[in-house]
Amino acid sequence: MQGWPELGCALWQLVVLVSFSQTEEPTCVQIGDPEIAQLSQDGDIVLGGIFYFHSTLDYSLLLFYQLTCRPLVNLKSSLNFREFQFAQTMLFAIEEINNSTDLLPGVSLGYNIYDTCGSIPKTIKVALALNNENVNTSSNSDTLCTKPVQVQAIVGETSSSPSTAIGTLIGPFHIPLISHFATCACLSDKTKYPSFLRTIPSDYYQSRALAQLVKHFGWTWVGAVRTNDDYGNNGMATFTETAEQLGVCLEYSVSFFRTDSTEKIHKVIETIQASTSKVIVAFVSHLDMDVLIHEMANYNLTGYQWVGSESWISDSQIAVVDKNHILDGAIGVSIPNTHVSGLREFILDFWETLFSCKFKHEKSDENYRECTGQEDLTGVENSFTDMSLMPIFNNVYKGVYAVAHALHEILGCGKICNNNVQLDPLTILQHIQKIHFKTKEGEEVYFNENGDPAAKYEVINWQPRENGIVDFITVGVYDASLPFDEQLKLQNRSILWSQGSNQVPVSMCSEKCPPGTRKVLQKGKPVCCHDCIGCAEGEMSNITDAVTCVRCPPESWSNERRDACVKKEAVFLSYNEIMGILLTTAALFGTCVTAIVTIIFYKNRKTPLVRANNSELSFLLLFSLTLCFLCSLTFIGQPSKWSCMLRHTAFGITFVLCLSCVLGKTMVVLMAFKATLPGRNLMKWFGPTQQRLSVLAFTLVQVIICILWLSISPPFPSKNLKEFKEKIILECALGSAVGFWSVLGYIGLLAVLCFVFAFLARKLPDNFNEAKFITFSMLIFCAVWITFIPAYVSSPGNFSVAVEIFAILASTFGLLICIFIPKCYIMLLKPEKNTKKHMMGKGPPKAF
């Protein structure tokens, strides 16, 4: 038989194992103490193998058999064909190495392979047997297949928990243990398991890959089911830690083991049914998944999205067991698909020999019937010929070759090897840890400092065909050597989800918070359960599931949806708004009235009424009133550097000029009557020149104050962000508050002086009544500006500007109306009173 030089003892042993599995109560080979290998072959160097050909045990001892020099105990069990395949792969690799002229030339490898029946106590017994250099298996030295063994390295075990037991036991002896399927991250701890290596990546990377996969599809609320052993517990712990970092929450995390009672497994299923999450992460071994699927068949558990670990996600046997299509659309990570040339034919050769049949690719032989691949072994279909686990077969293959390459270096092999070199497990272990080679398929094999290979996975999706057969479709890859954000890459191909849907299922504890809101955790619940609270005024969030709302910049404000900051509206007293139009109209109206009065006075400049009221000061007063009306316009419009400096200084100077003229007129009137008293010559101090100088002096003081103000700290345009939340008030900041209030204070001082002098002249004759009108005008002026101060301070934004303009216009109109309108009335409507005789007429004085 090609690839199998002689059937011999090893094949016969397999036939014995399989034959007893066809009985009504299948058997597990049970060997007395010490343990006896189920498969063995002599060689110059012997390797150990640990697999479990039978998955479960029911220790009901029935009888002993004596066959081919080994005692058998009939134990109720189930035959595990995938473990037979692993053992066959080991035999294939050893056979290939023994036939090679390039690797270990002249050195033959032997093997002792044990069946642990899935029992950790039996696994420990096997480890003790492999650590024993000389096993006496029978008192009869002529018994077939009884050989002394010396194991230099061990290939196995398949599961993590047995591997931890073996690693702990043989670690002190430095015997290399190379596992093909034990993925627990705990086994990377070299302080506990110094001689453990593996050809499959650690669950640390698989768990992180699953967490990234869950996060990628937006599943933040998931359930978790795990095997209650080192594989499941450690793998799920890493998944939970990574998932929490990525914002994924676990609604529940339950564990079970295949030997648990039915009631406990039912509780696991009931937990799934009672949950609200629609995604289940199953970090479960294939044997435990088999048990779970059988129990779930009695429940209606469809509609859940399963995320699987590599132990079962690419296992065709699990797909066959899932007759209710519970796992359809499952997604998970698996070892990258690969091929070992010649291995399939090697395994099929064994099948043909065992059942005396030939597969279709062989030439027909009348002495053999055709193999169907489903020859009856246990009364049910088996998957011995299924090659879907080729990546795991490849791991066994690489493990054997790693030992061979290490031995090749130790023995200094060239064309021949130095068989005189004394081998010890520690030396072999050290060389295995350093090897770096390529398989015949071109795959690189090496181990890192923890004894782990490079971590690469394929993302697998279960896609059932119409005939019910499940295709394992690769939809992405995961490479742990890349940066975190680049490790997971999904291909542009459709993924089939649960219940045959093409839509990604949704699994969240709470709906995502839209932009404009923020998440608030629900008390007593995981962080994925939250309420959505709208952002406050002036804050926004422009992403989904925002944790906090961001305050808008000072010059911006949140929109109505609170999902963006918009620039605040800049407002100021403009010529386009109603208030600005009214104030502008009033100012222009006052200017026009003043101009009309000026014209009237100019036309009547030679009349006694104009001449008697100091025509020069009257025209200067009219000019200053015109400036007062016009200066109010500088307060309207968008503030600028020059407008801010002009508006306050122009207002201050023009009002002082106006009040200086009024003060001059009042003093002249008062002194004119006082000068008529005998012995007094006061008018010489209040002639035209003195009047001009007084006006100039009073105005010059205000000019000096304004110059100092503009020089030290002038007014400037500013943005008032405090008055209104959603608006920016463009205004003129005072610069120096002392300068501003000095200007107003000086104006107030002059107004008080005008009022005092006018009050003193209240008993002048009625025909010369200008002092009375000045008094009234000063009363209005003072009332306006006294009211202005609290109104100005309390008015928000551009209303303060309007208040200031109103005060300017009101006081200016007061002066204009009180001082000049009565005279215009006489000049226009009562010209008969505009005579010198009338002006000099005497009448009884009246109290004021």
GIQUI-V133433 format. One record per residue. N is the residue number from 1. RES is the residue in three letters. SS is DSSP state (H for helix, E for strand, - for the rest). NEAR is the number of other ideal C-beta (glycine too) atoms within 10 Angstrom. Layout:
[[N;RES;SS;NEAR] [N;RES;SS;NEAR]]
This chain:
[[1;MET;-;12] [2;GLN;-;8] [3;GLY;-;17] [4;TRP;-;17] [5;PRO;-;10] [6;GLU;-;9] [7;LEU;-;14] [8;GLY;H;12] [9;CYS;H;18] [10;ALA;H;20] [11;LEU;H;18] [12;TRP;H;15] [13;GLN;H;21] [14;LEU;H;22] [15;VAL;H;15] [16;VAL;H;18] [17;LEU;H;22] [18;VAL;H;22] [19;SER;H;13] [20;PHE;H;21] [21;SER;-;22] [22;GLN;-;13] [23;THR;-;11] [24;GLU;-;6] [25;GLU;-;13] [26;PRO;-;22] [27;THR;-;22] [28;CYS;-;30] [29;VAL;-;25] [30;GLN;-;23] [31;ILE;-;20] [32;GLY;-;12] [33;ASP;-;8] [34;PRO;-;13] [35;GLU;-;22] [36;ILE;-;23] [37;ALA;-;28] [38;GLN;-;23] [39;LEU;E;24] [40;SER;E;22] [41;GLN;E;23] [42;ASP;-;15] [43;GLY;-;16] [44;ASP;-;16] [45;ILE;E;21] [46;VAL;E;22] [47;LEU;E;28] [48;GLY;E;28] [49;GLY;E;29] [50;ILE;E;27] [51;PHE;E;27] [52;TYR;-;28] [53;PHE;-;27] [54;HIS;E;26] [55;SER;-;18] [56;THR;-;19] [57;LEU;-;20] [58;ASP;E;11] [59;TYR;-;11] [60;SER;-;10] [61;LEU;-;9] [62;LEU;-;11] [63;LEU;-;7] [64;PHE;E;11] [65;TYR;E;15] [66;GLN;E;8] [67;LEU;E;13] [68;THR;-;14] [69;CYS;-;15] [70;ARG;E;22] [71;PRO;E;15] [72;LEU;E;21] [73;VAL;E;17] [74;ASN;-;19] [75;LEU;-;22] [76;LYS;E;16] [77;SER;-;25] [78;SER;-;19] [79;LEU;E;22] [80;ASN;-;24] [81;PHE;H;19] [82;ARG;H;26] [83;GLU;H;20] [84;PHE;H;20] [85;GLN;H;24] [86;PHE;H;29] [87;ALA;H;26] [88;GLN;H;22] [89;THR;H;26] [90;MET;H;25] [91;LEU;H;25] [92;PHE;H;25] [93;ALA;H;26] [94;ILE;H;23] [95;GLU;H;18] [96;GLU;H;21] [97;ILE;H;21] [98;ASN;H;18] [99;ASN;-;11] [100;SER;-;12] [101;THR;-;8] [102;ASP;-;9] [103;LEU;-;18] [104;LEU;-;22] [105;PRO;-;14] [106;GLY;-;13] [107;VAL;-;20] [108;SER;-;15] [109;LEU;E;22] [110;GLY;E;18] [111;TYR;E;26] [112;ASN;E;26] [113;ILE;E;25] [114;TYR;E;30] [115;ASP;E;29] [116;THR;-;29] [117;CYS;-;23] [118;GLY;-;26] [119;SER;-;21] [120;ILE;H;16] [121;PRO;H;11] [122;LYS;H;21] [123;THR;H;25] [124;ILE;H;16] [125;LYS;H;17] [126;VAL;H;34] [127;ALA;H;28] [128;LEU;H;15] [129;ALA;H;21] [130;LEU;H;30] [131;ASN;H;17] [132;ASN;-;15] [133;GLU;-;9] [134;ASN;-;7] [135;VAL;-;17] [136;ASN;-;10] [137;THR;-;22] [138;SER;-;14] [139;SER;-;7] [140;ASN;-;9] [141;SER;-;7] [142;ASP;-;7] [143;THR;-;12] [144;LEU;-;13] [145;CYS;-;20] [146;THR;-;18] [147;LYS;-;16] [148;PRO;-;12] [149;VAL;-;21] [150;GLN;-;15] [151;VAL;E;23] [152;GLN;E;21] [153;ALA;E;27] [154;ILE;E;29] [155;VAL;E;30] [156;GLY;-;32] [157;GLU;-;30] [158;THR;-;25] [159;SER;-;27] [160;SER;H;29] [161;SER;H;22] [162;PRO;H;26] [163;SER;H;27] [164;THR;H;25] [165;ALA;H;19] [166;ILE;H;31] [167;GLY;H;26] [168;THR;H;14] [169;LEU;H;18] [170;ILE;H;24] [171;GLY;H;17] [172;PRO;H;10] [173;PHE;H;14] [174;HIS;-;15] [175;ILE;-;24] [176;PRO;E;28] [177;LEU;E;29] [178;ILE;E;25] [179;SER;E;29] [180;HIS;-;26] [181;PHE;-;25] [182;ALA;-;27] [183;THR;-;28] [184;CYS;-;26] [185;ALA;H;22] [186;CYS;H;23] [187;LEU;H;27] [188;SER;H;18] [189;ASP;-;15] [190;LYS;-;14] [191;THR;-;6] [192;LYS;-;13] [193;TYR;-;22] [194;PRO;-;15] [195;SER;-;25] [196;PHE;E;28] [197;LEU;E;24] [198;ARG;E;26] [199;THR;-;25] [200;ILE;-;22] [201;PRO;-;22] [202;SER;-;25] [203;ASP;H;32] [204;TYR;H;22] [205;TYR;H;23] [206;GLN;H;28] [207;SER;H;26] [208;ARG;H;24] [209;ALA;H;29] [210;LEU;H;31] [211;ALA;H;24] [212;GLN;H;19] [213;LEU;H;21] [214;VAL;H;23] [215;LYS;H;17] [216;HIS;H;14] [217;PHE;-;18] [218;GLY;-;13] [219;TRP;-;23] [220;THR;-;25] [221;TRP;E;21] [222;VAL;E;27] [223;GLY;E;21] [224;ALA;E;22] [225;VAL;E;24] [226;ARG;E;25] [227;THR;E;28] [228;ASN;-;18] [229;ASP;-;21] [230;ASP;H;22] [231;TYR;H;29] [232;GLY;H;27] [233;ASN;H;18] [234;ASN;H;23] [235;GLY;H;30] [236;MET;H;26] [237;ALA;H;17] [238;THR;H;21] [239;PHE;H;29] [240;THR;H;20] [241;GLU;H;12] [242;THR;H;19] [243;ALA;H;25] [244;GLU;H;15] [245;GLN;H;11] [246;LEU;-;13] [247;GLY;-;12] [248;VAL;-;25] [249;CYS;E;19] [250;LEU;E;18] [251;GLU;E;22] [252;TYR;E;15] [253;SER;E;18] [254;VAL;E;18] [255;SER;E;19] [256;PHE;E;23] [257;PHE;-;16] [258;ARG;-;19] [259;THR;-;12] [260;ASP;-;15] [261;SER;-;9] [262;THR;H;9] [263;GLU;H;7] [264;LYS;H;13] [265;ILE;H;20] [266;HIS;H;15] [267;LYS;H;14] [268;VAL;H;18] [269;ILE;H;18] [270;GLU;H;12] [271;THR;H;15] [272;ILE;H;20] [273;GLN;H;12] [274;ALA;H;9] [275;SER;-;18] [276;THR;-;11] [277;SER;-;23] [278;LYS;-;17] [279;VAL;E;25] [280;ILE;E;23] [281;VAL;E;31] [282;ALA;E;25] [283;PHE;E;32] [284;VAL;-;28] [285;SER;-;25] [286;HIS;H;25] [287;LEU;H;25] [288;ASP;H;27] [289;MET;H;26] [290;ASP;H;19] [291;VAL;H;20] [292;LEU;H;24] [293;ILE;H;21] [294;HIS;H;13] [295;GLU;H;15] [296;MET;H;22] [297;ALA;-;13] [298;ASN;-;10] [299;TYR;-;14] [300;ASN;-;9] [301;LEU;-;18] [302;THR;-;13] [303;GLY;-;11] [304;TYR;-;22] [305;GLN;E;25] [306;TRP;E;23] [307;VAL;E;23] [308;GLY;E;26] [309;SER;-;29] [310;GLU;-;27] [311;SER;-;30] [312;TRP;-;26] [313;ILE;-;29] [314;SER;-;25] [315;ASP;-;24] [316;SER;H;16] [317;GLN;H;21] [318;ILE;H;23] [319;ALA;H;24] [320;VAL;H;15] [321;VAL;H;19] [322;ASP;-;23] [323;LYS;-;11] [324;ASN;-;15] [325;HIS;-;16] [326;ILE;-;20] [327;LEU;-;27] [328;ASP;-;20] [329;GLY;-;21] [330;ALA;-;27] [331;ILE;E;26] [332;GLY;E;27] [333;VAL;E;29] [334;SER;E;24] [335;ILE;E;25] [336;PRO;-;15] [337;ASN;-;14] [338;THR;-;16] [339;HIS;-;14] [340;VAL;-;23] [341;SER;-;10] [342;GLY;-;14] [343;LEU;H;22] [344;ARG;H;15] [345;GLU;H;14] [346;PHE;H;20] [347;ILE;H;22] [348;LEU;H;20] [349;ASP;H;19] [350;PHE;H;23] [351;TRP;H;17] [352;GLU;H;16] [353;THR;H;15] [354;LEU;H;18] [355;PHE;H;16] [356;SER;-;11] [357;CYS;E;17] [358;LYS;E;18] [359;PHE;-;15] [360;LYS;-;9] [361;HIS;-;7] [362;GLU;-;15] [363;LYS;-;5] [364;SER;-;10] [365;ASP;-;10] [366;GLU;-;5] [367;ASN;-;7] [368;TYR;-;13] [369;ARG;E;13] [370;GLU;E;11] [371;CYS;-;19] [372;THR;-;12] [373;GLY;-;15] [374;GLN;-;12] [375;GLU;-;16] [376;ASP;-;11] [377;LEU;-;18] [378;THR;-;14] [379;GLY;-;10] [380;VAL;-;9] [381;GLU;-;11] [382;ASN;-;20] [383;SER;-;17] [384;PHE;-;20] [385;THR;-;17] [386;ASP;-;17] [387;MET;-;15] [388;SER;-;16] [389;LEU;-;23] [390;MET;H;20] [391;PRO;H;19] [392;ILE;H;25] [393;PHE;H;25] [394;ASN;H;24] [395;ASN;H;23] [396;VAL;H;31] [397;TYR;H;28] [398;LYS;H;23] [399;GLY;H;30] [400;VAL;H;26] [401;TYR;H;23] [402;ALA;H;26] [403;VAL;H;28] [404;ALA;H;25] [405;HIS;H;21] [406;ALA;H;23] [407;LEU;H;27] [408;HIS;H;22] [409;GLU;H;14] [410;ILE;H;20] [411;LEU;-;21] [412;GLY;-;10] [413;CYS;-;19] [414;GLY;-;9] [415;LYS;-;8] [416;ILE;-;12] [417;CYS;-;19] [418;ASN;-;12] [419;ASN;-;11] [420;ASN;-;6] [421;VAL;-;12] [422;GLN;-;6] [423;LEU;-;15] [424;ASP;-;13] [425;PRO;H;18] [426;LEU;H;14] [427;THR;H;17] [428;ILE;H;22] [429;LEU;H;24] [430;GLN;H;13] [431;HIS;H;18] [432;ILE;H;23] [433;GLN;H;19] [434;LYS;H;12] [435;ILE;-;17] [436;HIS;E;10] [437;PHE;E;16] [438;LYS;E;11] [439;THR;-;15] [440;LYS;-;12] [441;GLU;-;11] [442;GLY;-;6] [443;GLU;-;15] [444;GLU;E;11] [445;VAL;E;18] [446;TYR;E;13] [447;PHE;-;19] [448;ASN;-;13] [449;GLU;-;8] [450;ASN;-;17] [451;GLY;-;25] [452;ASP;-;21] [453;PRO;-;19] [454;ALA;-;14] [455;ALA;-;20] [456;LYS;E;18] [457;TYR;E;25] [458;GLU;E;21] [459;VAL;E;24] [460;ILE;E;23] [461;ASN;E;22] [462;TRP;E;26] [463;GLN;E;17] [464;PRO;E;17] [465;ARG;-;8] [466;GLU;-;5] [467;ASN;-;5] [468;GLY;-;11] [469;ILE;-;10] [470;VAL;E;20] [471;ASP;E;12] [472;PHE;E;19] [473;ILE;E;17] [474;THR;E;15] [475;VAL;E;17] [476;GLY;E;21] [477;VAL;E;18] [478;TYR;E;25] [479;ASP;E;16] [480;ALA;-;18] [481;SER;-;10] [482;LEU;-;13] [483;PRO;-;6] [484;PHE;H;9] [485;ASP;H;7] [486;GLU;H;9] [487;GLN;-;19] [488;LEU;E;22] [489;LYS;E;11] [490;LEU;E;16] [491;GLN;-;12] [492;ASN;-;6] [493;ARG;-;10] [494;SER;-;11] [495;ILE;-;19] [496;LEU;-;19] [497;TRP;-;19] [498;SER;H;22] [499;GLN;H;13] [500;GLY;H;11] [501;SER;-;14] [502;ASN;-;9] [503;GLN;-;6] [504;VAL;-;13] [505;PRO;-;17] [506;VAL;-;15] [507;SER;-;24] [508;MET;-;20] [509;CYS;-;18] [510;SER;-;17] [511;GLU;-;11] [512;LYS;-;14] [513;CYS;-;21] [514;PRO;-;16] [515;PRO;-;16] [516;GLY;-;21] [517;THR;E;21] [518;ARG;E;22] [519;LYS;E;21] [520;VAL;E;12] [521;LEU;E;14] [522;GLN;-;14] [523;LYS;-;6] [524;GLY;-;6] [525;LYS;-;13] [526;PRO;-;16] [527;VAL;-;15] [528;CYS;-;23] [529;CYS;-;19] [530;HIS;E;21] [531;ASP;E;13] [532;CYS;E;16] [533;ILE;E;12] [534;GLY;E;15] [535;CYS;-;22] [536;ALA;-;12] [537;GLU;-;12] [538;GLY;-;17] [539;GLU;E;18] [540;MET;E;25] [541;SER;-;24] [542;ASN;-;14] [543;ILE;-;11] [544;THR;-;11] [545;ASP;-;20] [546;ALA;-;20] [547;VAL;-;14] [548;THR;-;10] [549;CYS;-;20] [550;VAL;E;15] [551;ARG;E;14] [552;CYS;-;21] [553;PRO;-;11] [554;PRO;-;12] [555;GLU;-;12] [556;SER;E;17] [557;TRP;E;22] [558;SER;E;24] [559;ASN;-;14] [560;GLU;-;8] [561;ARG;-;14] [562;ARG;-;23] [563;ASP;-;17] [564;ALA;-;15] [565;CYS;E;19] [566;VAL;E;13] [567;LYS;E;11] [568;LYS;-;20] [569;GLU;E;10] [570;ALA;E;12] [571;VAL;E;18] [572;PHE;-;21] [573;LEU;-;25] [574;SER;-;15] [575;TYR;-;11] [576;ASN;-;7] [577;GLU;-;14] [578;ILE;H;7] [579;MET;H;16] [580;GLY;H;21] [581;ILE;H;13] [582;LEU;H;13] [583;LEU;H;23] [584;THR;H;18] [585;THR;H;10] [586;ALA;H;19] [587;ALA;H;22] [588;LEU;H;14] [589;PHE;H;13] [590;GLY;H;22] [591;THR;H;19] [592;CYS;H;12] [593;VAL;H;19] [594;THR;H;25] [595;ALA;H;13] [596;ILE;H;12] [597;VAL;H;22] [598;THR;H;18] [599;ILE;H;11] [600;ILE;H;16] [601;PHE;H;21] [602;TYR;H;12] [603;LYS;H;11] [604;ASN;-;20] [605;ARG;-;12] [606;LYS;-;8] [607;THR;-;19] [608;PRO;H;16] [609;LEU;H;24] [610;VAL;H;20] [611;ARG;H;14] [612;ALA;H;18] [613;ASN;-;20] [614;ASN;-;21] [615;SER;H;17] [616;GLU;H;14] [617;LEU;H;22] [618;SER;H;22] [619;PHE;H;16] [620;LEU;H;20] [621;LEU;H;27] [622;LEU;H;23] [623;PHE;H;16] [624;SER;H;25] [625;LEU;H;27] [626;THR;H;22] [627;LEU;H;20] [628;CYS;H;26] [629;PHE;H;25] [630;LEU;H;16] [631;CYS;H;23] [632;SER;H;27] [633;LEU;H;18] [634;THR;H;20] [635;PHE;H;27] [636;ILE;-;23] [637;GLY;-;17] [638;GLN;-;12] [639;PRO;-;24] [640;SER;-;13] [641;LYS;H;12] [642;TRP;H;10] [643;SER;H;17] [644;CYS;H;22] [645;MET;H;19] [646;LEU;H;17] [647;ARG;H;24] [648;HIS;H;26] [649;THR;H;23] [650;ALA;H;19] [651;PHE;H;24] [652;GLY;H;23] [653;ILE;H;21] [654;THR;H;24] [655;PHE;H;29] [656;VAL;H;27] [657;LEU;H;23] [658;CYS;H;30] [659;LEU;H;29] [660;SER;H;27] [661;CYS;H;29] [662;VAL;H;27] [663;LEU;H;26] [664;GLY;H;25] [665;LYS;H;26] [666;THR;H;25] [667;MET;H;22] [668;VAL;H;21] [669;VAL;H;24] [670;LEU;H;18] [671;MET;H;18] [672;ALA;H;17] [673;PHE;H;14] [674;LYS;H;14] [675;ALA;-;14] [676;THR;-;10] [677;LEU;-;8] [678;PRO;-;4] [679;GLY;-;4] [680;ARG;-;10] [681;ASN;-;7] [682;LEU;-;14] [683;MET;H;14] [684;LYS;H;9] [685;TRP;H;11] [686;PHE;-;20] [687;GLY;-;11] [688;PRO;H;11] [689;THR;H;8] [690;GLN;H;15] [691;GLN;H;21] [692;ARG;H;14] [693;LEU;H;13] [694;SER;H;19] [695;VAL;H;25] [696;LEU;H;12] [697;ALA;H;10] [698;PHE;H;20] [699;THR;H;21] [700;LEU;H;14] [701;VAL;H;14] [702;GLN;H;23] [703;VAL;H;15] [704;ILE;H;11] [705;ILE;H;20] [706;CYS;H;23] [707;ILE;H;11] [708;LEU;H;14] [709;TRP;H;23] [710;LEU;H;17] [711;SER;H;10] [712;ILE;H;11] [713;SER;H;16] [714;PRO;-;19] [715;PRO;-;24] [716;PHE;E;14] [717;PRO;E;16] [718;SER;E;16] [719;LYS;E;15] [720;ASN;E;18] [721;LEU;-;14] [722;LYS;-;10] [723;GLU;-;16] [724;PHE;-;15] [725;LYS;-;11] [726;GLU;-;13] [727;LYS;E;16] [728;ILE;E;22] [729;ILE;E;23] [730;LEU;E;20] [731;GLU;E;21] [732;CYS;E;23] [733;ALA;E;16] [734;LEU;-;18] [735;GLY;-;19] [736;SER;-;17] [737;ALA;H;10] [738;VAL;H;15] [739;GLY;H;23] [740;PHE;H;16] [741;TRP;H;13] [742;SER;H;17] [743;VAL;H;21] [744;LEU;H;18] [745;GLY;H;12] [746;TYR;H;20] [747;ILE;H;21] [748;GLY;H;17] [749;LEU;H;14] [750;LEU;H;23] [751;ALA;H;25] [752;VAL;H;14] [753;LEU;H;18] [754;CYS;H;27] [755;PHE;H;20] [756;VAL;H;14] [757;PHE;H;23] [758;ALA;H;27] [759;PHE;H;16] [760;LEU;H;16] [761;ALA;-;24] [762;ARG;-;15] [763;LYS;-;12] [764;LEU;-;19] [765;PRO;-;15] [766;ASP;H;12] [767;ASN;H;13] [768;PHE;H;18] [769;ASN;-;17] [770;GLU;H;24] [771;ALA;H;22] [772;LYS;H;20] [773;PHE;H;18] [774;ILE;H;26] [775;THR;H;22] [776;PHE;H;16] [777;SER;H;24] [778;MET;H;28] [779;LEU;H;16] [780;ILE;H;17] [781;PHE;H;29] [782;CYS;H;17] [783;ALA;H;13] [784;VAL;H;20] [785;TRP;H;19] [786;ILE;H;12] [787;THR;H;14] [788;PHE;H;19] [789;ILE;H;14] [790;PRO;H;10] [791;ALA;H;16] [792;TYR;H;16] [793;VAL;H;9] [794;SER;H;10] [795;SER;-;16] [796;PRO;-;11] [797;GLY;-;19] [798;ASN;H;24] [799;PHE;H;16] [800;SER;H;20] [801;VAL;H;23] [802;ALA;H;19] [803;VAL;H;19] [804;GLU;H;20] [805;ILE;H;26] [806;PHE;H;19] [807;ALA;H;21] [808;ILE;H;26] [809;LEU;H;19] [810;ALA;H;17] [811;SER;H;25] [812;THR;H;28] [813;PHE;H;21] [814;GLY;H;19] [815;LEU;H;28] [816;LEU;H;22] [817;ILE;H;17] [818;CYS;H;20] [819;ILE;H;23] [820;PHE;H;25] [821;ILE;H;12] [822;PRO;H;15] [823;LYS;H;23] [824;CYS;H;16] [825;TYR;H;11] [826;ILE;H;16] [827;MET;H;19] [828;LEU;H;11] [829;LEU;H;9] [830;LYS;-;11] [831;PRO;H;12] [832;GLU;H;8] [833;LYS;H;16] [834;ASN;-;18] [835;THR;-;13] [836;LYS;H;12] [837;LYS;H;8] [838;HIS;H;14] [839;MET;H;17] [840;MET;H;12] [841;GLY;-;13] [842;LYS;-;8] [843;GLY;-;8] [844;PRO;-;6] [845;PRO;-;11] [846;LYS;-;12] [847;ALA;-;5] [848;PHE;-;13]]
